[in-house]
């Protein structure tokens, strides 16, 4: 059985359109016959390399576009190979039928499938699913043709009107949508010229890092609480303070993450957000308080260290706790991680060590907290009466 030969060709008809551009196509050759598949990419002649049969590197998104052409050829080859392995006939007339047979009927269906098939961390998958839920709430079925500036703008206004989220929350929703739109373009479901994020932009603002001072940590630790839910959430929050772990990493901890290194217990884990390995000395950090919390919630036969509660539940209970402790700050579970950084720097722990505990890839990320503490010191000095 002969194999299909492929060639990427530009301007086959030797004619430019009104914009001075011509189409890039993939030529499929088999048994003396040819079939031409469109890439939906139109290009000016100066950006096409006849020598390499690729888009030149000085053209915007050239790497992405060249990859999308290569991906199209790879998809055909995969279909052809599957037929060869099963001793089934395959001809040029069948190509478009098989290419389109698994095409999702809507962007909603496509995004749903992608979330399931992508190799996402548990927390990241939840975030993408939450974005899809908001999108479905706005419109039950979103078709590929719906994705334009007007649609995205109306979706943004819907979010603001119904939920009044922060700028960064809105940015996160559209970042997820953009990811799946890019994948849809790469797979040929959306024409590149219809890319909606070329004109639609969402602003991101630098988030204010809320943290507890050493005095406020003591207030949270010592406050008399009223319910078991409050006591549990406080322990989880303080465990995050004592270790610097994010919400997702705290509730993903298992007994297997506890390693004895030279006689001391450490937490050794791949961080959910970055997949970087961090090592946290729970015997020595905060005088062993994180280890005591793990031991408190150890259940025989259960590998997970803690029983999970939702981030939303934690933040709601934290509001009750901070009010009881008379802490006048709007804190969330993530405030614990900011607290770890500022507290350790305040106590004189080298900034490189703080960065390792938090799993920061760049020193500049940790140095942000040093600047925060500089401002705290300035404010404390200003409050002193030197007269």
RODO-2510 file (C-alpha; in nm, 4 decimals, decimal comma):
residues 387
     n   res          X          Y          Z
     1     x     0,0000     0,0000     0,0000
     2     x     0,1492     0,3322    -0,1091
     3     x     0,1781     0,6153     0,1416
     4     x     0,0519     0,9684     0,0889
     5     x     0,3174     1,2272     0,0086
     6     x     0,2702     1,5787     0,1428
     7     x     0,3916     1,9161     0,0234
     8     x     0,3154     2,2590     0,1643
     9     x     0,2538     2,5016    -0,1220
    10     x     0,1865     2,8724    -0,1431
    11     x    -0,0219     3,0622    -0,3991
    12     x    -0,1012     2,7575    -0,6140
    13     x    -0,3275     2,9617    -0,8418
    14     x    -0,0624     3,2344    -0,8852
    15     x    -0,3060     3,5079    -0,7904
    16     x    -0,3271     3,7376    -0,4891
    17     x    -0,6516     3,8477    -0,3260
    18     x    -0,7568     4,2112    -0,2745
    19     x    -0,5363     4,2310     0,0364
    20     x    -0,2295     4,1212    -0,1592
    21     x    -0,2230     3,7793     0,0044
    22     x    -0,2464     3,4176    -0,1136
    23     x    -0,3502     3,0915     0,0476
    24     x    -0,1188     2,8264     0,1939
    25     x    -0,2344     2,4723     0,1153
    26     x    -0,1208     2,1186     0,1852
    27     x    -0,0859     1,9046    -0,1282
    28     x    -0,1632     1,5364    -0,0745
    29     x    -0,0305     1,3041    -0,3506
    30     x    -0,1273     0,9367    -0,3829
    31     x    -0,1353     0,6993    -0,6826
    32     x    -0,0961     0,9780    -0,9371
    33     x    -0,3744     1,1906    -0,7851
    34     x    -0,3546     1,5139    -0,5875
    35     x    -0,5819     1,6737    -0,3327
    36     x    -0,5367     2,0195    -0,1818
    37     x    -0,6337     2,0988     0,1762
    38     x    -0,6672     2,4551     0,2951
    39     x    -0,4813     2,5771     0,6040
    40     x    -0,6991     2,8914     0,6156
    41     x    -0,3746     3,0909     0,6326
    42     x    -0,3369     3,3801     0,3870
    43     x     0,0026     3,5400     0,3530
    44     x     0,1840     3,8148     0,1666
    45     x     0,4514     3,6775    -0,0726
    46     x     0,7408     3,8412     0,1131
    47     x     0,6719     3,6270     0,4193
    48     x     0,6859     3,2911     0,2395
    49     x     1,0101     3,0930     0,2039
    50     x     1,0119     2,8849    -0,1157
    51     x     1,3349     2,7196    -0,0036
    52     x     1,1961     2,5754     0,3221
    53     x     0,8251     2,5842     0,2278
    54     x     0,7502     2,7561     0,5578
    55     x     0,6407     3,0970     0,6829
    56     x     0,9405     3,3191     0,7486
    57     x     1,0339     3,3883     1,1099
    58     x     0,9857     3,7653     1,0812
    59     x     0,6099     3,7131     1,0310
    60     x     0,3994     3,7487     1,3513
    61     x     0,3077     3,4096     1,5048
    62     x     0,5190     3,2283     1,2450
    63     x     0,6181     2,9520     1,4892
    64     x     0,2558     2,8923     1,5846
    65     x     0,1358     2,8951     1,2224
    66     x     0,4103     2,6652     1,0938
    67     x     0,3295     2,4270     1,3766
    68     x    -0,0413     2,4307     1,2890
    69     x     0,0437     2,3306     0,9285
    70     x     0,2674     2,0519     1,0548
    71     x    -0,0058     1,9391     1,2948
    72     x    -0,2533     1,9151     1,0059
    73     x    -0,0179     1,6849     0,8165
    74     x     0,0447     1,4802     1,1306
    75     x    -0,3289     1,4320     1,1810
    76     x    -0,3692     1,2964     0,8267
    77     x    -0,0714     1,0659     0,8724
    78     x    -0,2178     0,9323     1,1979
    79     x    -0,5495     0,8569     1,0254
    80     x    -0,3659     0,6925     0,7336
    81     x    -0,1491     0,4818     0,9663
    82     x    -0,4541     0,3650     1,1584
    83     x    -0,6118     0,2426     0,8325
    84     x    -0,2899     0,0723     0,7216
    85     x    -0,2591    -0,1111     1,0531
    86     x    -0,6176    -0,2329     1,0200
    87     x    -0,5745    -0,3263     0,6503
    88     x    -0,8408    -0,0777     0,5483
    89     x    -0,8387     0,1158     0,2246
    90     x    -0,7697     0,4865     0,2384
    91     x    -0,7774     0,7368    -0,0480
    92     x    -0,7535     1,1088    -0,1010
    93     x    -1,1303     1,1499    -0,1217
    94     x    -1,1585     1,0150     0,2336
    95     x    -0,9257     1,2657     0,3937
    96     x    -1,1660     1,5537     0,4595
    97     x    -1,4371     1,3126     0,5774
    98     x    -1,2076     1,1632     0,8396
    99     x    -1,0570     1,4988     0,9365
   100     x    -1,4007     1,6406     1,0112
   101     x    -1,5652     1,3283     1,1526
   102     x    -1,4548     1,4014     1,5084
   103     x    -1,4971     1,7757     1,4895
   104     x    -1,6970     1,9040     1,7871
   105     x    -2,0218     2,0782     1,7011
   106     x    -1,9569     2,3772     1,9268
   107     x    -1,6861     2,5549     2,1238
   108     x    -1,8707     2,4451     2,4367
   109     x    -1,8295     2,0796     2,3411
   110     x    -1,4688     2,1383     2,2351
   111     x    -1,3736     2,3102     2,5630
   112     x    -1,5452     2,0368     2,7658
   113     x    -1,3475     1,7679     2,5834
   114     x    -1,0207     1,9574     2,6129
   115     x    -1,0559     2,0016     2,9890
   116     x    -1,1061     1,6265     3,0250
   117     x    -0,8207     1,5319     2,7928
   118     x    -0,5596     1,7874     2,8983
   119     x    -0,3070     1,6757     3,1577
   120     x    -0,4091     1,9342     3,4174
   121     x    -0,3441     1,9444     3,7888
   122     x    -0,6571     1,8947     4,0001
   123     x    -0,6793     2,2600     4,1011
   124     x    -0,6141     2,3875     3,7481
   125     x    -0,8814     2,1557     3,6108
   126     x    -1,1302     2,2915     3,8647
   127     x    -1,0494     2,6473     3,7543
   128     x    -1,1008     2,5680     3,3854
   129     x    -1,4251     2,3890     3,4693
   130     x    -1,5438     2,6917     3,6678
   131     x    -1,4760     2,9142     3,3662
   132     x    -1,6718     2,6786     3,1405
   133     x    -1,9592     2,6846     3,3898
   134     x    -1,9695     3,0649     3,3815
   135     x    -1,9616     3,0567     3,0016
   136     x    -2,2470     2,8048     2,9857
   137     x    -2,4447     3,0164     3,2281
   138     x    -2,4132     3,3123     2,9916
   139     x    -2,5011     3,1044     2,6848
   140     x    -2,5944     2,7374     2,7003
   141     x    -2,4173     2,6510     2,3745
   142     x    -2,1326     2,8637     2,2407
   143     x    -2,0499     2,7943     1,8759
   144     x    -1,7101     2,8600     1,7200
   145     x    -1,8606     3,1403     1,5111
   146     x    -1,9864     3,3112     1,8284
   147     x    -1,6341     3,3899     1,9426
   148     x    -1,5810     3,7488     1,8407
   149     x    -1,5121     4,0792     2,0127
   150     x    -1,8797     4,1553     2,0732
   151     x    -1,9509     3,8172     2,2349
   152     x    -1,6494     3,8370     2,4676
   153     x    -1,7339     4,1941     2,5640
   154     x    -2,0933     4,1012     2,6484
   155     x    -1,9721     3,8017     2,8513
   156     x    -1,7391     4,0310     3,0459
   157     x    -2,0272     4,2725     3,1214
   158     x    -2,2420     3,9762     3,2324
   159     x    -1,9730     3,8689     3,4814
   160     x    -1,9399     4,2210     3,6210
   161     x    -2,3148     4,2717     3,6530
   162     x    -2,3892     3,9369     3,8183
   163     x    -2,0762     3,8705     4,0266
   164     x    -1,8797     4,1965     4,0400
   165     x    -1,5516     4,0019     4,0456
   166     x    -1,2053     4,1532     4,0732
   167     x    -1,0144     4,2463     3,7605
   168     x    -0,7822     3,9524     3,8169
   169     x    -1,0717     3,7067     3,8440
   170     x    -1,2091     3,8309     3,5121
   171     x    -0,8584     3,8084     3,3662
   172     x    -0,8359     3,4461     3,4824
   173     x    -1,1664     3,3517     3,3119
   174     x    -1,0577     3,4993     2,9805
   175     x    -0,7099     3,3514     3,0110
   176     x    -0,8717     3,0052     3,0226
   177     x    -1,0961     3,0820     2,7247
   178     x    -0,7975     3,2148     2,5306
   179     x    -0,6070     2,8917     2,5960
   180     x    -0,8844     2,6831     2,4409
   181     x    -0,9380     2,9248     2,1509
   182     x    -0,5667     2,8940     2,0660
   183     x    -0,5963     2,5146     2,0733
   184     x    -0,9066     2,5288     1,8508
   185     x    -0,7137     2,7384     1,5968
   186     x    -0,4238     2,4944     1,6148
   187     x    -0,6621     2,2077     1,5379
   188     x    -0,8265     2,3925     1,2521
   189     x    -1,1673     2,4538     1,4132
   190     x    -1,1305     2,8334     1,4107
   191     x    -0,9810     3,0372     1,1284
   192     x    -0,6802     3,2391     1,2433
   193     x    -0,8219     3,5544     1,0843
   194     x    -1,1202     3,5225     1,3223
   195     x    -0,8984     3,5187     1,6332
   196     x    -1,1027     3,7280     1,8825
   197     x    -0,8207     3,8079     2,1249
   198     x    -0,6346     4,0089     1,8631
   199     x    -0,8593     4,3031     1,9499
   200     x    -1,0270     4,1996     2,2759
   201     x    -0,8066     4,2654     2,5785
   202     x    -0,8611     4,2223     2,9517
   203     x    -0,6557     4,4136     3,2053
   204     x    -0,4756     4,2487     3,4937
   205     x    -0,3853     4,4418     3,8050
   206     x    -0,1138     4,3729     4,0562
   207     x    -0,2849     4,2057     4,3494
   208     x    -0,2281     4,3378     4,6982
   209     x    -0,0554     4,0784     4,9125
   210     x    -0,2458     4,0566     5,2411
   211     x    -0,0538     3,8963     5,5271
   212     x    -0,0704     3,8677     5,9049
   213     x     0,1797     4,0391     6,1315
   214     x     0,3455     3,8330     6,4082
   215     x     0,0985     3,9845     6,6557
   216     x    -0,1983     3,8921     6,4365
   217     x    -0,0691     3,5352     6,4011
   218     x    -0,0828     3,5047     6,7810
   219     x    -0,4370     3,6457     6,7833
   220     x    -0,5546     3,3823     6,5354
   221     x    -0,3754     3,1054     6,7267
   222     x    -0,5169     3,2050     7,0662
   223     x    -0,8725     3,3136     6,9842
   224     x    -1,1554     3,1142     7,1450
   225     x    -1,3608     2,9621     6,8660
   226     x    -1,7247     2,8600     6,8696
   227     x    -1,7592     2,5673     6,6275
   228     x    -1,5678     2,2602     6,5141
   229     x    -1,5686     2,3983     6,1598
   230     x    -1,3901     2,7114     6,2794
   231     x    -1,1323     2,5049     6,4701
   232     x    -1,0606     2,2846     6,1689
   233     x    -1,0280     2,5725     5,9244
   234     x    -0,8019     2,7574     6,1671
   235     x    -0,5752     2,4521     6,1878
   236     x    -0,5643     2,4235     5,8086
   237     x    -0,4965     2,7955     5,7689
   238     x    -0,2248     2,7930     6,0340
   239     x    -0,0706     2,4825     5,8777
   240     x    -0,0459     2,6855     5,5570
   241     x     0,1112     2,9706     5,7561
   242     x     0,3629     2,7314     5,9128
   243     x     0,4602     2,5687     5,5806
   244     x     0,3875     2,8245     5,3072
   245     x     0,1853     2,5686     5,1104
   246     x    -0,1013     2,6727     4,8845
   247     x    -0,4568     2,5522     4,9444
   248     x    -0,4299     2,2825     4,6742
   249     x    -0,1009     2,1506     4,8109
   250     x    -0,2269     2,1380     5,1694
   251     x    -0,5255     1,9199     5,0881
   252     x    -0,3321     1,7007     4,8442
   253     x    -0,0751     1,6036     5,1090
   254     x    -0,0410     1,2330     5,1843
   255     x     0,1582     1,0413     5,4409
   256     x     0,3952     0,9539     5,1562
   257     x     0,5002     1,3196     5,1412
   258     x     0,6513     1,2938     5,4897
   259     x     1,0164     1,1918     5,4657
   260     x     1,2678     1,1385     5,7449
   261     x     1,5929     1,3054     5,6474
   262     x     1,8854     1,2663     5,8891
   263     x     1,6530     1,2163     6,1834
   264     x     1,4110     1,5017     6,1083
   265     x     1,0724     1,4961     5,9359
   266     x     1,0338     1,6919     5,6133
   267     x     0,7514     1,7440     5,3682
   268     x     0,8748     1,6604     5,0186
   269     x     0,6262     1,7266     4,7388
   270     x     0,5688     1,8454     4,3830
   271     x     0,3866     2,1755     4,4096
   272     x     0,0517     2,1682     4,2296
   273     x     0,0887     2,5014     4,0504
   274     x     0,4469     2,4689     3,9255
   275     x     0,5305     2,0962     3,9624
   276     x     0,8560     2,2060     4,1313
   277     x     0,9835     1,9906     4,4183
   278     x     0,9941     2,1617     4,7577
   279     x     1,1329     2,0369     5,0881
   280     x     0,9895     2,1787     5,4105
   281     x     1,1409     2,0956     5,7532
   282     x     0,8253     2,0478     5,9610
   283     x     1,0230     1,9486     6,2723
   284     x     1,1917     2,2891     6,2899
   285     x     0,9673     2,5431     6,1128
   286     x     0,7616     2,7329     6,3726
   287     x     0,9030     2,5003     6,6407
   288     x     0,7372     2,1915     6,4926
   289     x     0,3821     2,3273     6,4835
   290     x     0,3081     2,1948     6,1319
   291     x     0,4078     1,8422     6,2365
   292     x     0,1777     1,8581     6,5382
   293     x    -0,1165     1,9532     6,3151
   294     x    -0,0475     1,6592     6,0817
   295     x    -0,0328     1,4228     6,3778
   296     x    -0,3577     1,5672     6,5139
   297     x    -0,5494     1,4784     6,1981
   298     x    -0,3863     1,1458     6,1141
   299     x    -0,6534     0,8819     6,0588
   300     x    -0,5617     0,5132     6,0522
   301     x    -0,6122     0,3688     5,7049
   302     x    -0,6357     0,7087     5,5326
   303     x    -0,3363     0,8171     5,3254
   304     x    -0,4459     1,1806     5,2863
   305     x    -0,3245     1,3961     5,5729
   306     x    -0,6343     1,6158     5,5849
   307     x    -1,0018     1,5903     5,4943
   308     x    -1,0641     1,8408     5,2151
   309     x    -1,3011     2,1340     5,2437
   310     x    -1,3530     2,3800     4,9608
   311     x    -1,1515     2,6973     4,9292
   312     x    -1,4768     2,8968     4,9361
   313     x    -1,5782     2,7285     5,2634
   314     x    -1,2366     2,8033     5,4149
   315     x    -1,2558     3,1699     5,3190
   316     x    -1,6081     3,2034     5,4586
   317     x    -1,5045     3,0505     5,7921
   318     x    -1,1838     3,2545     5,7988
   319     x    -1,3963     3,5674     5,7925
   320     x    -1,5698     3,4477     6,1100
   321     x    -1,2368     3,3604     6,2718
   322     x    -1,0653     3,6911     6,1985
   323     x    -1,3682     3,8800     6,3327
   324     x    -1,3566     3,6802     6,6564
   325     x    -0,9805     3,7443     6,6779
   326     x    -1,0371     4,1155     6,6091
   327     x    -0,8021     4,1142     6,3101
   328     x    -0,9020     4,4059     6,0902
   329     x    -0,7954     4,2620     5,7556
   330     x    -0,9697     4,0882     5,4687
   331     x    -0,7852     3,7577     5,4694
   332     x    -0,8233     3,4497     5,2515
   333     x    -0,6594     3,1100     5,2655
   334     x    -0,3862     3,2349     5,0305
   335     x    -0,3019     3,5080     5,2832
   336     x    -0,1347     3,2306     5,4843
   337     x     0,1319     3,1838     5,2161
   338     x     0,2008     3,5582     5,2058
   339     x     0,2247     3,5492     5,5856
   340     x     0,4871     3,2736     5,5749
   341     x     0,7086     3,4762     5,3456
   342     x     0,6847     3,8051     5,5334
   343     x     0,7179     3,6384     5,8755
   344     x     1,0320     3,4406     5,7862
   345     x     1,1951     3,7474     5,6319
   346     x     1,0954     3,9477     5,9406
   347     x     1,2680     3,6841     6,1563
   348     x     1,5874     3,7137     5,9538
   349     x     1,5691     3,3931     5,7491
   350     x     1,7841     3,4409     5,4347
   351     x     1,5720     3,5341     5,1371
   352     x     1,7137     3,2461     4,9318
   353     x     1,5967     2,9996     5,1988
   354     x     1,2515     3,1590     5,2056
   355     x     1,2346     3,1222     4,8285
   356     x     1,3218     2,7524     4,8510
   357     x     1,0539     2,6877     5,1140
   358     x     0,7905     2,8650     4,9047
   359     x     0,9036     2,6984     4,5837
   360     x     0,9767     3,0225     4,4017
   361     x     1,1627     2,9772     4,0736
   362     x     1,3013     3,3316     4,0735
   363     x     1,4599     3,5282     4,3560
   364     x     1,2742     3,8375     4,2344
   365     x     0,9446     3,6737     4,3351
   366     x     1,0621     3,6351     4,6948
   367     x     1,2135     3,9847     4,7023
   368     x     0,8633     4,1307     4,6632
   369     x     0,7980     4,0247     5,0221
   370     x     1,1170     4,1911     5,1408
   371     x     0,9883     4,5206     4,9980
   372     x     0,6590     4,4672     5,1803
   373     x     0,8452     4,4227     5,5085
   374     x     1,0539     4,7362     5,4421
   375     x     0,7304     4,9335     5,4281
   376     x     0,6100     4,7664     5,7489
   377     x     0,9272     4,8664     5,9314
   378     x     0,8885     5,2242     5,8079
   379     x     0,5290     5,2372     5,9304
   380     x     0,6284     5,0953     6,2704
   381     x     0,9016     5,3566     6,3127
   382     x     0,6666     5,6368     6,2111
   383     x     0,4265     5,5249     6,4843
   384     x     0,6917     5,5707     6,7534
   385     x     0,6898     5,8928     6,9525
   386     x     1,0550     5,9951     6,9851
   387     x     0,9813     6,3086     7,1876
***
